[in-house]
Amino acid sequence: MTIWTINIYIFIAAAIITFLFAQVRKPKSFILDILKNFIGAYFVFSGIVKAVDPVGTSIKMEEYFEIFHEYFPWFSGLWSALEPISLGFSVFTILLEITLGLFMIFGAYRRLTTYLIFLTIVFFTFLTGFSHITGKVTDCGCFGDFLLLTPKVSFFKDIFLTALIIPLVIFWKQLTPLFSTKPRNLALLILGILSVVFTLRNVQYEPIVDFRAYTPGTNIVECLQLPPDAKPYIYENIFTYKNNETGETQEFKIDNLPADLNNWTFVDRKDKLIQKGDDPKCKDFAINDADGNDLTNIYMEDSNVLFVMVIPTLKKMSHKNLEHIIEIFTDAKKDHKDIVALTGTDIQEVSSMLKTNGLSIDVFNTDEVPLKTIMRSNPGILVLKKGTILGKYHHNDEVTYKNIKDDLEL
């Protein structure tokens, strides 16, 4: 799936919606109504794929807030205020996007809706343009984990949408509302409630559809490897020399170094990225002990079933169902299953916290980013065997060790 195929599918959907709506109320302008339904369907689709994983969207927002501290320090108070409520802010923006898309399709509050969508697209264009220019955010999260876009593609996508929304802003009176006010508002209310329920469900549990690399059935060892046809990273060495006579500094490539190096003094060397290569789907996953020893292969080759407590960060860990999680791990240990914890936080702090709560367990370090990717639950339960993911359970899941054992046929 690419951005272009998505555009084609959304255009086909917009054309079908326009044709069906025309049977109810004849449009004033077919072209404007197709544009209206295209923009509306785009917003609804983009919002829904993000609603599948609101926690993932909040993680992306935290990444932006952290970078904004560096580039827009005069708003540091705002970024600091938004960071702790990034999840709530994520839910709000997702529901706003879906709502604006539905309002656009149904032709509700035409002037206000077109203006708000225009401002939203301009804001998105700023974000993707910022990512494109600075290279600081490698994926805007426009479609969650459903489709990862480069900053350049995301930026041009938003420019394209900006161009499409302008005629709607100018000719908003020509847009055709669907139905009269009361039935239209009733339909929007029902769809809005469904959107809220769906989004909040995916906040409280693992995403209902898993678009991430670490899906059940995935072998992590294989996922860490690049395929044979992977595109390599290509770098070019750039050398900086200082002319001993003039004091001038100049950059040279390896194939055009100064003929007489005695007249030049080496200053620096840097590697310039010429071609971005492919990365493994499961990137930066490793299991390390307190001394930094890599134990990944040991645990990924373990033929016994391995229960892993995933704690990306202790600071943001939920204590709501910790007692229940510990009970599951205690039962797993009694049943002779291997149990460990992986965390991006200090090993001793996590180990001490678990002991305080009655569980003595080996704790290892894994980078916080892949742990957040593996599970949106903190803490969460990951079940492995020989590196293959058998199952994942959110701390809000009402399961027992027996349920997990029966579910995974352990």
N, C-alpha and C positions, 0 to 999 in steps of 0.2 A: 504494500500500500504506500503510495506517494501522495504528496500534496496535490499533484495534478489530478490523480484519480479521484481524490476526495472532492476536488472542485467539480469534476464531471458528475459524480454521483449527486452532489448537492444541487447542481444545476438541473439535473433530471428530476430530482425531488421537487424543486421549485416550480418546474414546468408542470408537473403533475398536480401540485397543489393549486396552481393558478387555473388550470383547466377545470378541476373539480369545483373550486370556489366560483368559477364563472357560471356554473350551473345554478348556483344559489343567487348570486348577484353579479350582473354584468359589469366588468371592470371599466373604468373610465379610460385606462390606458393599459393594454396588455404588456407593453415593454416595462412600464414602471412597476406593474404588479409582479412581473417575473423578477425584477431587481429586488423589490420589497421582500418577496418570498425567499429569494436566494440569500439575502442578508439575514433574514429572520431564521432560516434553516441553518445557516452557518453558525449563528450564535447559539441556537438550541443544541446543535451537534457538539460544538466546542464545549458548551457548558456541561452536557451530559457526560462526555468522556472524562471531564475533570471531576464531576460529581461521583464517578465510580471510585475515585481515590482522592478525597478532599485533603487527607493528611499529606499525600505526596505534593499537592498544590501548595500547602502551607510550608513544606520544606523548601520548595522553590522560592517562595516569597521570602523566607528567612535568608536565603542566599542573596537575593536582591537587596534586602535591608542591610545586610552586612557590607556589601560592596558600596551601597549608597553612602555609608558612613565615611568612606574614603573619598568619594567623588563629590558629594554634596554635604560637607561637614556642617554647614550652617543650618541644616535641618536635622542634626543629630538627635535632638530631643524627640522629633517625630518618629525617626527610625527606631529609637530605643523604646518608645511607647508602643509601637506596632509589633515588635519582635515577640513579646510574651503573649500577644493575642493573635498571632499569625494564623492559628487554626480557625478561630472565629471569623477573622477577616477573610480567610480563604472561603469559608462557607458562604459568607455574605456576597463576595464577588461572583462565586459560581451561581448562586441563586439569582443574582442580578442579571447575569449574562443569559441564563435560561429565560427569565421573565421578560427581558427586553426582546429576545428573539420571538417569544410567543406573542407579545404585544404587537410586534411588527407584522407577523403573519396574519394575526386577526384584525389588524388595522385599528387597534385601540389607542386612544390618545395620540393620534398620528403626529402632531407637531412635537409634543414632548418626547415621544418615543424616538423619532428620527434624530432629534437634537442630542438626546442622551446616547444613542448608539454612535452618532458621529463623534462625540467627545470621548466615548469609550475606545473607539477605533484609533483616534488620534493618540490617546494615552498608550494603547498597546503598541502603536507605531514608534512612540518615543522609547518604550522599553526595549523593543526588538532592535531599533536603531542604535540604542546605547550598547546592547550586547554585541551588535555587529561591529561597531566602531572600536569598542574597548577590548572585545574578545574575552570579557570577564565571565560571562554566563554562556556556557556552551549550548544550552537548550532552554528556550523560553518557557517551556511547559504549556504551550498553547493548546495542545491536545493531550495533556497529561503524558502517561507512558504509552498511550496508544500509538502515537507517531512522534518520534523525536526529530525535530527540525534543526538544521544549522541556523545560527543567527542571521546569516545572509538570506536564506530562503524565507525565514520568518519575517524579516524586515520587508522584503519585496511582496510577500503575501499581504501584509498590512497596508502597504502603499496601494496595492490592487483593490483592497476592500475600501480604502479611503476614497479612491476614485469612483467606486460604485455607489457609495452612500451620498455623495455630493448632489446628484440629480434628485434624490429623494428628499434631501433637506430643502432644496429649492422648490420642488413641485409636490410638497407633502399633501396639499389639498386635493391632488389628483389620485391619491392612493385610496383604494376601495376598502371600506370596512366590511367585515364579514358579520352578517346577522345584525339585528338591532341591539341596542345597548344591553338590555337585561340578559338575554341568552348568551351573548358574547362574554359578559362579565362572569356568568355562572360557569361557562366552559373554562375560562381563564383561572377562576378560583379553584376548580377541581384539579386542573393541570398543575397549578401552583402548589397545592397541598401535596400532590403526588411527588413533585420535585423536592419539596422539603423533606418528606418522609424518606425518599430514596437517598438523598444526600446525607441526612443524619444517620441512616442505617450504616452507611459506609464510613462514617466517623467512628461509630461504636464497635465496628467489627472489621475484619480484613475485607478488602475490596471484593465486591460480589463477582467481578471479572478481573482476573490477574493479568495485566499487560506487562509485568516486569519479567526480568530474566530468570529470577529464582522461583519458577512455578513448580508445583508438585510434579514429580517425574523427571525433573532436571538433575543431571549429574554435575555437581559443582566442579569436579576435576576437569571434565570435558568442557564445561562452560568457560573455564579459565583459559582454555587454549584457543589460539587463532586458527581458523580454517586454512587449508593449504593455499587457497586462492586469495588470501587476505592481502590487502594493499599495504605496503610497508610505509613507515615514516621515512621521509627523505630530508636530510639536513644539508646545509652548505656551510662550510667553515669560512668565517670572515675574520681576517687578521687586521689589527690596527697597529700601525708603525708610526714612529715619530722621526721626522727628518732631522738629522743631527746638525745640519747647517742652518736651516730656516726655522726649525722648531715646529713646523707644520705637521699635523697628524693626518693620516690618510688610511682608508680602508682598502684592503686587497683580498681578492679571492685566491685560492690555492694555486690556480693556474696563471696568475699574473702578478706574483710577488715581485718586489723591486729587483732589478738585475744585480745591483751592488748592495747587498744587505749590510755591508760595513758602514754605509752612510745612514743607516736607519736603526732605530732602537725599538725593539718589540714592546708594545704597550698592553695589548689585550687580544683575546680571541673569543669569539662568540659563535654560537651555532644558530643559523637562520633556518626556520622551517620552510622548506620548499613545497613539500607535499604532506598533507595530513593523512596518516595511515588509519587502518582499521584497529579498533580496540576489541578485546574479548568482551563477550556479553556480560560475563561475571567479572567485573574489574576490581582489583585491589583487595580481593578476599584472601585473608591469611589468618592462621591461628598461631599466636605467639605467647610464650610464657613470660613471666615477670623479668627474666633475663634476656628477653629478645630472641630466644630460640624458636625457630619455625617448626611447628608441630603439625602443619596442615596435612601432610601426607599420612602421618600416623592416624589421625582421626578420619581422614577421608577414605582410608583403606580398611577401616575397622569393619569386620564382617558382623559384629554385634550391632543391635539396634542402639542408636545414640539419641538420647533426649537432650536437646540444647535449650537452655534458658537464654533468650536474647534480650539483652539490656543495652541498647545503643548508648544511652547516657543516664547515669544515676540521678542527675539533677532533675530530669524531666520524667523520671519513672513514676508510673501510677502505683500507689499503694492500695488501691481499691480492692483488687482481687489477688493480692500477693499471697495471702494465706492459702487461697485455693490453688494457686500455681505451685506453691511449695508442697502442698499435699499430693499433687499429681506426681511431682518429682520424687517425693518420698516413697510413694507406692511403686514407681518405676524402679527405684533402687532396690526395693525389697524383692522385686520380680527379676533381679539380676540384669537390669538394663544399665548401660553406661549413661552417666549423667554429667554434664558440664554446663558452665555458663560462659557466654561470650559477651564482652562489653567493650565499648570505646572509652570507658572511664578507668580510673586507677583500679588495678586488680585488688589491692588490699582493701580499698573502700567498699567494693562490691562484696568481697568475701566476708568482711566484717558485718555488713548489713544482713547478708543471708544467714550467717551464724547467729546473729541476734534474733532472727526470726525462726531459728530452729533447723536450719539446713546447712550441713557441711558439704561443700561441693568444690571441685576444681574449677577455678575461674581463669580464663585466658583473654588476651586482648585480640580484638579484630577492629579494623578501622570503622569508625562510626557510620560513614557513608554507606558501605555495603550492608551493614546491619539494618540501617533505616530502609534500605531497598528491599532486603529480604522480608522484613515484617514492618507493618505500620503499628504494631502493638509493642508497648514498652511497659512491662515485660511481655514477652510472647514465648510460645513453645514451638520449636522446630524439631521435627523427627527425621533422622537420617539413617541410612544404612549403606555402607560402602560409598559414601559421598553423594548418594541419590536422595533427593528430598521426597520423603514419603507423605508428609503432611505438615500443615502450619495451623496454629490455633491462637486466636486472640485471647487476651486475658479476660475479656467479657464473655467468651464462649462458655455456655453452661455444660461443660463436659467433665467427666471423671477420667481417671487413668483407664478404667475398664472400657469406657466409651471409645477412647482413643485406640486402645488395643483391639477392640472389635472392629472399629471403623477401618483401621489399617491392616487388619488381619495379622497382627504381630504374634 
